[in-house]
Amino acid sequence: MTHDIDLDGVFPAMVTPLEADDSIDFDGVRAEAQRLERAGVDGLVPVGTTGESATLSHDEHVSVVETVVETASIPVIAGAGSNATHEALALAERTRDAGADALLLISPYYNKPEPAGMEEHYRTIADAVDLPQIVYNVPGRTGRTIEIDTAAALADHGNVVGYKSASGDLGRLSELVERTREAEFAVLSGEDGLTLPALAAGARGTISVAANVEPERVGEMVHAALDDEFERAREHHLALGPLFRALFWETNPIPLKEALSIRGHVSPRMRSPLSRLSSDHRGELESVLADLDDADRLLEAER
């Protein structure tokens, strides 16, 4: 089946707020979904890497998806996946039943499948779960790159509608755009600092960490680029550059949760083994956010 889902635009990779006892702060999940939707993002991506999916139980994972689906009126692309195909399939089915509009499927991690095994993994899920699915390539986390041949082959499957690129390799991204131009398939940036170059190469949007902090500005950058207004897009890209870098000073989502805490949105608590942002970086992050706040005030005054 071919699915009609619009992947043009900005899709924040949401954090999972935590209570003092390490349980999930579901009121915080609802508040974040509402805040981001009000800011005009094009969809929401809960329980991905940024949502600390690696330290959530499957029951918690599904409950977060259900909460976001119940709260938001924009598309919900839920993270899923595992390094065991049978487990990834079970989680994909539960996430579908929780009401997700699409799935973001991280590639199998740690066991390093060869290309044939990688393709079979994704086809097994795509054949069984009738929902739009995005292949997620993040070799820095998984230890294995999804080869371009594999991704291009999967683009022919009616349920595989996109590819999130988080490898840092614009050449590979551009080749995949080139090879899937005739397919109903969207290449998405997974790295904020490379989103504008990726859009110039033919990507259609971004699953963004920085959009949690600056949803309006990231949205303006992406939609300007999609409208071929690259000079305006570049202004936003350059203004956001310090934030893009700051959010990866330490392991994502450590700096992001700290930034959202500074802005008064969520607690900075992380599930072990991740820890709070270092004190030196926190001071630098406060300066980056203060500069953005000043710039936002100037922009608002000009409108």
C-alpha positions in Angstrom: 0.0 0.0 0.0 1.2 3.5 -0.8 0.7 6.0 2.0 0.0 9.7 1.7 2.0 11.4 4.5 3.6 14.8 4.1 7.1 14.7 5.3 8.0 18.3 4.2 9.0 20.4 7.1 10.1 20.3 10.7 9.5 17.3 13.0 11.0 17.9 16.5 12.6 14.8 18.1 10.9 15.2 21.5 12.5 14.6 24.9 10.8 12.4 27.5 10.5 14.5 30.7 11.1 12.6 33.9 9.9 13.0 37.5 12.1 13.1 40.5 11.6 9.3 41.0 12.8 8.6 37.5 9.2 7.9 36.2 7.9 9.5 33.1 6.3 13.0 33.6 3.3 12.6 31.4 2.0 16.1 32.1 5.4 17.3 30.8 5.0 15.1 27.7 1.6 16.7 27.1 2.9 20.2 27.7 5.8 19.7 25.3 3.5 18.3 22.5 1.1 21.3 23.0 4.0 23.9 23.0 5.6 22.5 19.9 2.3 22.3 18.0 1.4 25.9 18.9 4.8 26.9 17.5 3.8 25.6 14.1 5.9 22.5 13.7 4.8 20.0 11.0 4.7 16.9 13.2 6.1 15.3 16.4 8.7 12.5 16.9 8.4 11.0 20.4 10.5 8.1 21.8 13.4 8.3 19.4 17.1 8.7 20.4 16.3 12.1 21.8 13.4 10.7 23.8 15.8 8.3 25.6 14.1 5.3 24.0 17.1 3.1 25.0 16.2 3.4 28.7 12.4 3.1 28.4 10.6 -0.2 28.8 8.3 -1.1 25.9 5.3 -0.3 28.1 6.6 3.1 28.8 7.5 3.6 25.2 3.9 2.8 24.1 2.4 5.0 26.9 4.4 8.0 25.7 3.2 7.5 22.1 -0.4 7.2 23.3 0.0 10.4 25.3 1.4 12.4 22.4 -1.3 11.0 20.0 -4.1 11.9 22.4 -2.6 15.4 22.9 -1.6 16.5 19.4 -3.6 17.1 16.2 -0.5 17.0 14.0 1.2 13.9 12.6 3.0 11.7 15.2 6.0 9.8 13.9 7.0 7.5 16.7 10.4 6.0 17.2 10.6 2.2 17.2 13.1 -0.5 16.4 15.5 -3.0 18.0 18.5 -5.1 17.1 16.3 -8.2 17.1 13.8 -8.2 14.2 11.1 -10.0 16.1 11.4 -7.5 18.9 11.4 -4.5 16.5 8.3 -6.0 14.8 6.5 -6.4 18.1 7.3 -2.8 19.1 6.2 -1.5 15.7 2.9 -3.3 16.0 2.3 -1.9 19.5 3.3 1.6 18.4 0.9 1.4 15.5 -1.9 0.3 17.8 -1.1 3.2 20.1 -2.2 5.5 17.2 1.1 6.7 15.6 0.7 8.0 12.1 4.2 6.7 11.1 7.2 4.9 12.4 10.8 6.0 12.7 12.8 2.7 12.7 16.3 2.8 14.0 18.6 0.3 12.3 19.7 -2.8 14.2 22.4 -1.8 16.6 25.4 -3.7 18.1 25.1 -6.9 16.1 26.1 -5.2 12.8 24.0 -6.9 10.1 25.3 -7.2 6.6 23.3 -5.4 3.8 21.2 -8.4 3.0 20.2 -8.9 6.7 19.5 -5.1 7.0 17.2 -5.1 4.1 15.4 -8.3 5.3 14.9 -6.7 8.7 13.2 -3.6 7.3 11.1 -5.6 4.8 9.9 -7.9 7.5 8.5 -5.0 9.4 7.2 -3.2 6.3 5.4 -6.3 5.1 3.7 -6.9 8.5 2.9 -3.3 9.7 0.7 -1.3 7.3 1.9 2.1 8.4 4.3 4.7 6.8 7.9 3.9 7.9 11.1 5.9 7.9 14.4 4.1 7.8 16.8 5.7 10.4 20.5 5.7 9.6 22.6 6.8 12.6 25.9 4.8 12.4 27.4 6.7 15.3 24.9 5.1 17.6 24.4 1.7 15.9 27.8 0.8 14.6 26.6 0.0 11.1 25.7 2.3 8.1 22.6 1.5 6.0 24.1 1.2 2.6 22.6 3.5 -0.2 21.8 0.4 -2.3 19.8 -1.0 0.6 17.9 2.3 1.2 17.2 2.7 -2.5 15.9 -0.9 -2.7 13.6 -0.3 0.3 12.2 2.9 -1.3 10.3 0.6 -3.7 8.2 -0.8 -0.8 4.9 1.0 -0.4 5.2 1.3 3.4 8.8 2.6 3.4 8.3 6.4 2.8 11.5 8.0 4.0 15.0 7.9 5.3 16.5 9.9 8.2 20.1 10.7 7.5 22.3 11.2 10.6 25.6 10.0 9.2 27.2 13.4 8.5 27.8 12.3 4.9 26.1 14.8 2.5 27.5 12.9 -0.5 25.6 9.8 0.5 22.4 11.8 1.2 22.6 13.5 -2.2 23.1 10.1 -3.9 20.0 8.7 -2.2 17.9 11.8 -3.2 19.2 11.3 -6.8 18.3 7.6 -6.8 14.8 7.9 -5.3 13.6 10.9 -7.2 10.9 8.8 -9.0 9.7 7.1 -5.8 7.2 8.3 -3.2 10.1 8.7 -0.8 11.4 11.6 1.3 15.0 12.0 2.6 15.1 13.9 5.9 18.0 15.5 7.7 18.8 14.1 11.1 21.6 16.6 11.9 20.6 20.3 12.5 24.0 21.7 11.4 23.6 20.0 8.0 19.8 20.6 7.5 20.2 23.5 5.2 22.8 21.8 3.0 20.7 18.7 3.0 17.6 20.7 1.8 19.7 22.3 -0.9 20.6 18.7 -2.1 17.0 17.7 -2.2 16.0 16.6 1.3 12.4 17.4 2.2 12.6 18.2 5.9 14.3 17.5 9.2 13.8 15.4 12.3 15.3 18.1 14.5 16.8 18.3 18.0 17.1 22.1 17.9 13.5 22.6 16.9 12.6 21.7 20.5 14.4 24.9 21.6 13.7 27.2 18.6 10.7 25.7 16.8 9.7 28.9 15.0 13.2 29.7 13.8 14.0 26.2 12.6 10.6 26.1 10.9 11.3 29.4 9.2 14.7 28.1 8.0 13.3 24.9 6.6 10.2 26.3 4.9 12.3 29.2 3.4 14.6 26.6 1.8 11.6 24.5 0.6 10.3 27.7 -1.0 13.7 28.3 -2.7 14.4 31.3 -0.5 17.9 30.2 0.3 19.2 33.6 1.3 16.6 33.9 4.1 17.1 30.3 5.0 20.9 30.9 5.3 20.4 33.8 7.7 18.5 31.5 10.1 21.0 28.8 9.6 23.9 31.0 10.6 22.0 32.5 13.5 21.2 29.1 14.8 24.7 27.7 14.3 25.8 28.2 17.9 22.7 26.4 19.2 23.2 23.5 16.7 26.8 23.0 18.0 25.9 23.5 21.7 23.2 20.8 21.6 25.9 18.2 20.8 28.7 19.4 23.2 27.7 16.3 25.2 25.7 13.2 24.3 22.2 14.0 23.0 19.8 14.7 24.8 21.9 15.9 27.7 22.4 19.5 26.4 18.8 19.6 25.0 17.2 18.8 28.3 19.4 21.4 30.0 18.4 24.0 27.4 14.7 23.2 27.9 15.2 23.5 31.7 16.8 26.9 31.3 13.9 27.9 29.2 11.5 26.7 31.9 9.9 23.8 29.9 11.1 20.5 31.4 13.3 19.0 34.1 16.9 18.3 33.1 16.8 14.9 34.7 18.3 12.0 32.6 17.9 8.3 33.1 21.1 6.5 34.0 23.7 6.0 32.5 23.3 9.5 31.1 24.1 12.3 33.5 23.4 16.1 33.8 25.3 18.6 31.6 28.6 19.6 33.1 28.7 22.9 34.9 31.1 24.5 32.4 28.9 23.7 29.5 25.8 24.9 31.3 27.2 28.4 31.6 28.2 28.4 27.9 24.7 27.1 27.0 23.0 29.9 29.0 25.0 32.4 26.9 24.0 30.8 23.6 20.3 30.8 24.7 20.5 34.4 25.9 21.9 35.5 22.5 19.0 33.7 20.8 16.5 35.3 23.1 17.9 38.8 22.3 17.7 38.0 18.5 14.2 36.7 18.9 13.1 39.9 20.6 14.6 41.9 17.8 12.8 39.8 15.2 9.5 40.2 17.0 10.0 43.9 17.2 10.5 44.0 13.4 7.3 42.1 12.7 
